[in-house]
C-alpha cells in the first residue's frame, strides 16, 4: 500500500528528485499555462477549471510518490507541521533551506503535493515564491554529496 511506503532517501531518490532542476530552470519552462483558474462566461457566470500545470509537475509528483516522499497516512500530520517554526524557517529562510535534510525536503514536498487539494494554486505558490526551486537545488546538492 502506497500510504505505508517507507520513504527512500537514497542517492538514487535524491538524483531522481534533483533531475527536475534543469527541467524547471530551463528558460522555456512554464509552470502553468498562464491562464487564470476561473473563466468568466458570456452569461456572467464563472467556470472554475483550476490551474493547468505543465506535465513535468505531474512527473515530479509521480517521482515523489515512487520514492515515498509524499506521506499518505498518519505518520506525518502535514497541515500541523506546515504551521510549525521548523516549516516556516525552511519556507522563509533560504539559508535554512540550504541546510535541509532529505526528511525535511520530503515534508515540504508532501505539502506541495497535498495542499493543492484544499487550496487551488498552492503549487503555484511554491513555484512563484522560489521554494520549489530551492528544494530542488537542495536535493541536487545532497545528491552530489552522496556521489
JONORZI-V292982 format. One record per helix or strand. SS is the DSSP state (H for helix, E for strand). FROM is the first residue (numbers start at 1). TO is the last residue. If there is no record, write none. Layout:
((SS/FROM/TO) (SS/FROM/TO))
//
This chain:
((H/2/4) (H/11/18) (H/20/25) (E/32/32) (E/38/40) (E/46/48) (E/53/53) (H/55/66) (H/78/82) (H/85/92) (H/94/97) (H/102/117) (H/122/129) (H/131/146))
//
